[in-house]
Amino acid sequence: MREDTKRILVEYNRTIERNKDTIANGQFIVDGFAGVGDTSRLGFTQDELNQLNNVEQYDVEGFVNQPIDRPIQEKINDYDETVNGVDTRLVAIANSITTLKLEIYDLIQVAIGTETSGINTVGICTTTVDPGCGTLTGLCTVYCGGITTCLEGFGQLSHDSFQVRVSNASSRSYTGIDPTAFSVQTLSLSNVGIGSFNILSKDGGAGIGSTALISNVGGCSTYYTSVTNKYAEIDTLRAEADTLISKINEPKREKHELESYRWGVLYSNQQAVEENSRLEAASAALQSDELGTYV
């Protein structure tokens, strides 16, 4: 084997060993000693680390006791109970608002009615029927019942949308090159705690159906009062949700910073692993019988 080939193999080996040290230290940064495959590559033991954390009790001159930073994953886990609890409450609020809106929709449907007696045998509306608790706009020459554009306040009733922004870095298995990219998911019990930013879009969710204003006169007042009270309940729930979201987004942002830091370490480790695989393959090729006469 020529000297230049030997030098190549030596450099391969040095890089591989250096990468193994990098990987071990990265594992330690993320998960502490428990996550390190080969602790001998750290250059220190648990006992030595404990001594460094308690340097003052050994009266080491010139040193100030500053504990070694905790593993990244441990710091991330400390957020779990809080953010999971808030997200779970937001899911409950979302479900309550959904229930109230469905009840409002049903009340308005009943209050206005679905009379279609003004429709002739070929399906054309020919006469105006009683709009129930609705009020005709005055623009319609005929009205055949149900909620249509002929009624004042005609529109679409929609659910509120509770969402969460989930970045790639929130998953520790992600080692791609775009950790800041994110998806926006509907908040549910299946994904509480994982997002970095909560979002509430009032009336921004799926449509429920057509709606219109109902009168507060006579027998309609019962429907009007019930609908008004349910909207007031929704306002109270929204106010709680707004407060929770504005508060929890602050610590969630810090949690996301830790997740991004974790991604950086894991990405570096993955690159080191891949480089070692390439170098080991190249080393094996240079030492193979097939290349023996050329190296």
Long-range contacts (C-beta under 8 A, 24 or more apart in sequence): 1-295, 2-295, 5-286, 5-295, 8-286, 9-283, 9-286, 9-287, 12-279, 12-280, 12-282, 12-283, 13-283, 15-275, 15-276, 15-279, 16-276, 16-279, 16-280, 19-272, 19-273, 19-275, 19-276, 20-272, 20-276, 22-268, 22-269, 22-272, 23-269, 23-272, 23-273, 26-265, 26-266, 26-268, 26-269, 26-272, 27-269, 28-71, 29-71, 29-72, 29-265, 30-71, 30-72, 30-73, 30-172, 30-262, 30-265, 30-266, 31-71, 31-72, 31-73, 31-74, 32-70, 32-71, 32-74, 35-71, 35-73, 72-258, 72-261, 72-262, 72-265, 73-172, 73-262, 75-258, 76-255, 76-258, 76-259, 76-262, 79-193, 79-251, 79-252, 79-254, 79-255, 80-193, 82-248, 82-251, 83-192, 83-193, 83-248, 83-251, 83-252, 83-255, 84-192, 84-193, 86-244, 86-247, 86-248, 87-164, 87-187, 87-192, 87-193, 87-195, 87-198, 87-248, 88-189, 88-192, 89-244, 90-162, 90-187, 90-198, 90-241, 90-244, 90-245, 91-162, 91-187, 91-188, 91-189, 91-192, 93-162, 93-237, 93-240, 93-241, 94-160, 94-162, 94-187, 94-241, 96-233, 96-237, 97-159, 97-160, 97-234, 97-237, 97-238, 98-159, 98-160, 100-230, 100-231, 100-233, 100-234, 100-237, 101-157, 101-159, 101-160, 101-208, 101-234, 102-208, 103-230, 104-157, 104-211, 104-227, 104-230, 104-231, 105-157, 105-208, 105-209, 105-211, 107-223, 107-226, 107-227, 107-230, 108-147, 108-157, 108-211, 108-212, 108-214, 108-223, 108-227, 109-147, 109-209, 110-223, 111-214, 111-220, 111-223, 111-224, 111-227, 112-146, 112-147, 112-151, 112-212, 112-214, 113-145, 113-146, 114-145, 114-146, 115-144, 115-145, 115-146, 116-144, 116-145, 116-146, 117-144, 117-145, 118-142, 118-143, 118-144, 118-145, 119-144, 132-220, 133-214, 133-215, 133-219, 133-220, 133-223, 133-224, 134-212, 134-213, 134-214, 134-215, 135-213, 135-215, 147-209, 147-210, 147-211, 147-212, 148-210, 151-212, 151-213, 152-212, 152-213, 153-211, 153-212, 153-213, 154-210, 154-211, 154-212, 155-210, 155-211, 155-212, 156-207, 156-208, 156-209, 156-210, 156-211, 157-207, 157-208, 157-209, 157-210, 157-211, 158-203, 158-204, 158-205, 158-206, 158-207, 158-208, 159-203, 159-205, 159-206, 159-207, 159-208, 160-200, 160-201, 160-202, 160-203, 160-204, 160-205, 160-234, 160-238, 161-186, 161-199, 161-200, 161-201, 161-204, 161-205, 162-186, 162-187, 162-198, 162-199, 162-200, 162-241, 163-187, 163-198, 163-199, 163-200, 163-201, 164-191, 164-194, 164-195, 164-197, 164-198, 164-199, 165-195, 165-196, 165-197, 165-198, 165-199, 166-191, 166-194, 166-195, 166-196, 167-196, 167-256, 167-259, 167-260, 168-263, 169-256, 169-259, 169-260, 169-262, 169-263, 170-194, 170-195, 170-196, 170-256, 170-259, 172-259, 172-262, 172-263, 172-266, 174-263, 175-263, 175-266, 175-267, 175-270, 177-267, 179-260, 179-263, 179-264, 179-267, 180-260, 195-252, 196-252, 196-253, 196-255, 196-256, 196-259, 197-249, 197-252, 197-253, 197-256, 198-244, 198-245, 198-248, 198-249, 198-252, 199-245, 200-238, 200-241, 200-242, 200-245, 202-238
